């Protein structure tokens, strides 16, 4: 029966705690990809993850004496919740070893189901070693997160449901890989009944233990793993899962963090991580391009730059005066794909604007976008006050496509813009910080201009933060 995973899957006991989740058409993604894409909604399980299937099947097949002593496992979170729910259902004690990097939402969910939690190590592998030690010392039954036939069979029920839930032809199934239990289970069922369907694993580029193992023909151990996708942060895949994946998978593709942010993956995510996901999803989905553009340091240059971009939505615009001849702008622009990015770069270059595509530059996305600004160089200053005749105003305008271009079009071109900071935060109002060089003898005209402009604004010229960091 060791190799007969079809029978194991058909006999798996999962529906005492798991539900048959829907297989839904992802309409928008299907339209964009010109294909029919379906999502298996395992986020709708009681613990928001498929892991409950394997955990319960393993524990339901343990003898009563073993259950009475209790179980132990190691997990980055989702398997832990599955074991906790299974223990709650079966009435046994559960001890869970979790890495200290585990999102708090997962730790709290495990504790809420009555399991005892010990945080140990920075990665799953460190937690695993300690869990194994405690299992021997306390004579507890170890419930492996992936490298166990009963766990693999439990996860394999997903493959059974996929084939049952659609009458349309399925050409490929893409499965996330950590230790390999999910991919092994799904592939074991699908390849047995529908061998023409491709089953492809998906791994993060910085946690690609299965891809490297398959290439080497043996299980490899990674020196370190990325922790963003904490549920698949595994240094070494399982022995049995490697055997099955080597035999059954049609390949493994790798994705970076930005690409992970752009797809539906994982319901058990800390709220504070959503800030990063929101920031990077558009870039990861190739719907935002990050550009560094050099424009002449003269009135009207910003407007010319925006006019070249046309009706495209500007998502970010950062600039601080730094040179009397050239201005360096950090800009984000909404696009449909990378081909459009290339067209934008060519259009800007035709206008004589040196342009650099930074969409794949990690330093730019993580740090530079937040560092554009600071004090103007000493050469720009004519007095101890900082940039000569500079006024600093904070404006608000209704946030909608083209709103920033409309705002810039309303600005006077005879007053030089010395500072500009804007980022589309998804709010109902756009907020812009603008520095303008207005001679003192033109202040009355400037006040009339503000009144006519019609945008709510606040004078920040005397703000101590401005004097300290920007003035």
N, C-alpha and C positions, 0 to 999 in steps of 0.2 A: 504493500500500500504506500510505501515511501515515495515511489515515483508516480503513483496514480493520483495526481492532483485533481483530476476531473471528479473522481469519486469523493475525495476529501471536500471539495468545494460544494458539491451537491448535498453532502451530509453535514455541512457546517452549521453550527448553532449560533446564529447571530441575531435573529429577529425577536429574541426575548428583550433585547435592549436597543437594537438598531432598527431603522426604518428603511424601506425601499425608497431612496431619494429620486426625484424626477430627473430626467434627461431633457434639458431645455435648449431650444434653439437660441443662440446668441444673435439676435437679429442685426444689431448695429455692426458687430464684428464680422458677421457673415457678409453683409453688404460691402464693407470695406475691403474684405479679402476676396470678394467675388467667389465665394465658396459657401458651403453649408457647415457651419461650426456649431457643435453642441457642447454644453457644459453639464457634467455630472455633478449635481448639487449636493456634494457630501458635507457642505457647510450647513446643511439643514438637519444633520444628525443631532441627537440630544447633547453631544459634547462638541458640536460644530466641526467634526473631523471624522474621516473614515476609520481612524484608529480603534474605535470602539468595537468594530467587527472582529478584528484579529485578537484583541485582548480578551473579549468575552468567549470567543470560540476556544481559545487556549485554556482559560480557566474553567469553562464548563466541561471540558474533557479531563480535568484533573480529578484524582480520587478524593474522596471525602476527608481522608486523614491529612492529605497535603493541604487542602483548603482550610482545615481546622487550625493548622499551625500558622497559616497566613502566607501571603505572597509578597514579593518585593520586585521592583523593576527600576530601571533607569530610563529617563526620558527627558527630551527638551520641552515637553509640554503636552502635546496631543495624545500620545500613547499613555501618559500618566493619567489623563482624564478618563481615558477608556478603561484603564485598570481600576481606577477609583470607582467608576460607575458599575463595572462588573462586580467588584468586591461588595459594593452596596447591595446589588441585586442578589448575590449569592450568599451574603451574610458572613463574609470573612474579613480579616484584618489585612490592610494593605500599607506597605511602606514604600515611599517613592523617593528615589534619588534624582534630583534635578540640578543642572548646571546653574551657577549663580547668575548667568546671563539670561536665564529664562524670563520672558515677559511676565510681569506681575499678574496680568489678567489670567494667565494659565496657572500660576501658583495658587492664586486665590480660588480658582475654580476647582482645583484638586482638593484643597483643604475643605471646601464647602461640601464635598461629597464624603467627608469623614476619613479620608486617608491622611496618614502622617507623612510630612514632607521634610526631607533633609536636603539643603542646598549644598552642593559639593562640586568644586572644579569649575573651570571656565567653559568646557566643552562637554558634549555628550559622552565622549570616550572616557574622560576622567570620572564622570559620574558613574559610568558603567563599571569601571574597575572597582570602585568603592562598593557599588551595589553587589557585585559578585562576592566581595570579601564578606560583607554583612550576611549574604545569603548562606554562606558556609558556616559562619560563626553562629547564626541564630536559627539555622535549619529551616529557612524559609524557601518556598517554591519560587524560582525565578521565572518571570514572564518576559521573554525577550521581545523587544519592540519590532523585530523584523526577521531574525534568523531562526525561525521555528516553523515546522510544517503546518501546525495548527493555526498559527498567526497568519502565515502566507495564505492558507486556504480561506480564512475569514475575510481577508482583503480581496481574495479572488471572487467573492460573491458580487463584487462590483462589476466585474467582467460579465458575469452571468446576467445581471440586470441590464447592462448596456445592450447586449444582443437581444434581449427580450423586449426592450422598450422602444425600439424603432423598427419600422417596416422599410425604411429607406436603406440603401446600401451604405455601409461604412467602409471607408478606404483606409483610415489610419486612426489610431488611438494614441494620444500623447499623455504620458504619465510622469509625474514628478518622482525623482529618485533621491532618497537619503541613504538608507541602508539597503533598500531594494525590495522590501517586502510587498509593497503595493504593486510595483511593476511585475514582480515575479508571479503574484497571484493572478493579476489580470491577464498577463501573457499566457499563463498555464491554461486558463479556461478558453480564451479566444483562439489561441493557436491550435488547440485540440479540435475545436468545432469549426472555425473559420480561418484556416491557415493563410488565406490570401490577404487578410487584413493585416496591415503593418502595425506593429506596436513599437513606439519610439519613446525612449526615456528622455527626461529633461532634467538637467542639473545646473546649478550655479557654476560659473567659471572658477570661483574660489572654493568650491566644495565638490570637485569632480572626481570623487574616488571611483565610481563605477566606470566612467569613461576611460580613466587611466588604467584601471584593472583590465577592462576588455581589450584595450590596445596592447597591454603587456602580456596578456594571456594568463595572468595570475593576480591574486588580490594584492594591491599595493596599499601602503599606509601613507597618508598625506602628512607632511610636517606640520601643517596648520590649516585651518578651515575658516572661511568667512562666516560671520555670525548673523548677517542680515536675515537670511532665510534660516532661522534657527531650527526649524523642524527637520531640515535636511543637512545640518552641520555635522556630518559624520566623517571621521578620518579613514575608516576602513569599512567596506561593505561586508555583508554576511557571507559565510562559506556556502550555505545552501542557496541564498539569493544570487550569489555570483554564478553558481553552476546553472541556475535556471535562466538568468539573464543572458549568459553566454550562449546558451542553447536556443533561446526563444526571441530575444529582442532583435529588431531590425536596425537598431542604431541608437545613439545617444546624441542629443544636441545640447549645446551649452548656452546659457543666457547670463547676461550681466545684471547688476542690481537695478539699473534703470529699466531694463526690459521686464524684470520681475514686478517693478512698481506699476507697469503699464498693463498688466493682465490680472484677471481674477484668480487669486491664489491665497488661501489662508484666511479664516475668519477670526482666529484667536490672535489678534494683533493689539499690542499696547496702543492706547490712544495717542500718546506722545510721538509714536513712530509715524502716525498718519501725516504729521507735518512734513516729514522727509518724503513720504510716498507722494503726497500732493505736489511737492516741489519737483520731483524727478519723473513722474509718470508721463508728462507730455514729451519730455526729451526722450525717454525710453521708448515711447510709442512713435517716435519720429514726427511728432506733431508740433514741436517747438524747436527752433534752431537758435543757437547762441552765437552771436557775431561780435567781433571786435572790428570797429570801423574807424578809420582815420579821416576826419573832415577838416576843411579849412577853419581856423579860429577867427571867424568873422560873422557879423550879423546875417541871419537868414540861412545859415548852413544847416541847422537842425531841420528847418522846414523843407529844404531841398532833399535832405536825407529821407524824411518821411514821405515826401512826394514820390521818390523813387521806389519806395516800398509799395506804393499804391494803396489799395483797399485792405491790405493784410492787417490783421490785428497785432499791435505791438504789445507784448506781454511784460516787457521790462525795458527800462531806459535809464542808464546810469552814466553820469559824466561829471568831472570837476576840471575847471580850467587849470592847465598845467604848463602850457607852452604858448608864447605869443603868436605862433604861426599855425600850429596844428592842434586839433582836439581829438582825443581818443574816447570813443563811445563804446560802452558795453551794452548790447541790446539783445533782447529776446523777441523773436517773431514767430507767430503762429503759422504753421505750414501743414501741408497734407502728407508730404513724404520727403525723402532725401533729394529726389530729383528737383523738387521745388526749391530746396535750399541752394542747390547748384545754380539754378536760374537767378535767384536773388543775388548771389555773390557776383555773377557775371554782370547783372544789371547795375549794381553799385560800382563795379570796376569800370564799366563803360562811362560812368559819370565822373571818373577820376578819383573815386573814393577807395582807398586801399582797404581791403576787407579780408578778415581771417575767420574761418569757420571753427568755433570752439566747442561744437556740440558734443564731441567725444573727448574733450579735455577735462579730466577729473579735477585738476586743480582749479580750473576756471569755474566749474559748476559748484564745487564745494566751498571755495574760499574767495576767489577774485571777485565774484559778483557781489560779495558783501563788503569788499574793501575799496571799491571805486569811490574816491572822495578824499577826505582828509584836507589838510592845509594846502593852500596854493603855494607853489615854490616861491622862494624869496625874490627871485627875479621878476615875478608878476606883481609883487607888492610895491606900493609907492608910499606907504605910511605904516605905522605900527598897528593901524586898525585892520590890516589885512588887504584883501583885494580892493583896489580903489573904487569908491562910489558903489560898493556892492550892497544890495538889499536882499534880504532873504524872506520869501513868502511861501506859505503852505496853502495850496489850493485844493478844492474838492470839486468833482464833477460826476454826474451820473455815469456809472460804468456800463458801457455797451460797445460793441464793435465800432471802431472808428472814432471813439470818444477822444482818445489822446491826440489823434491827428487834427480833430476839430479844435481842441484846446491850443495846440501849437499854431494852427492857422490864425487863431485870434490874437496871438502874441505880436507885439511890435517888433519889426526887424531892425530898427535903428538903435535898440538897446541890447547890448551883448548879453547873452545867457552865459553865466559863468559857472553855474551848478545846476544839475538836473537829476532828480532821483524819482523813479516811478517803478512800481511793481504791481502787476495785476494779481490781487490776493483773492479774487473770487467774491469780493464784497459787492454790495449794491452801489457803492461810491468809490471812484478812483481817487487816490490821494497823491499829490505831486508836491515835491519840495523844489523850489526854483530860486536860483540866485541870479540877479540881474544887475548890470552896471548902469546906474542911472545918475547922471551928473546932478549935483545939488540944485543947480539953477533950473532943472527940468522937473522938480518934484511935484509942482502943482499939476503939470501936464500928466505926470505919472499917476497921481491920485484920480484925475478925471478918466484916465485909461482904465484903472481898476474898477471904477464905478460902471463904466460902459461894458467892461468885460463880462460882468454878470455872473461870475463864479464866486462862491463863498471863499474867503481867504483870511489868513491870519498872518500878521507881521511878526516874523521870528528873528528879526535883525538884532534884537537885544537879548535873545535867549542865550543864557550862559553856555549851553551845550554847543551852540554855534560858534561862539568865541573860542571855546576850548578845543574843538575838534575840526572846525571847518573854516573859521575866519582867518 
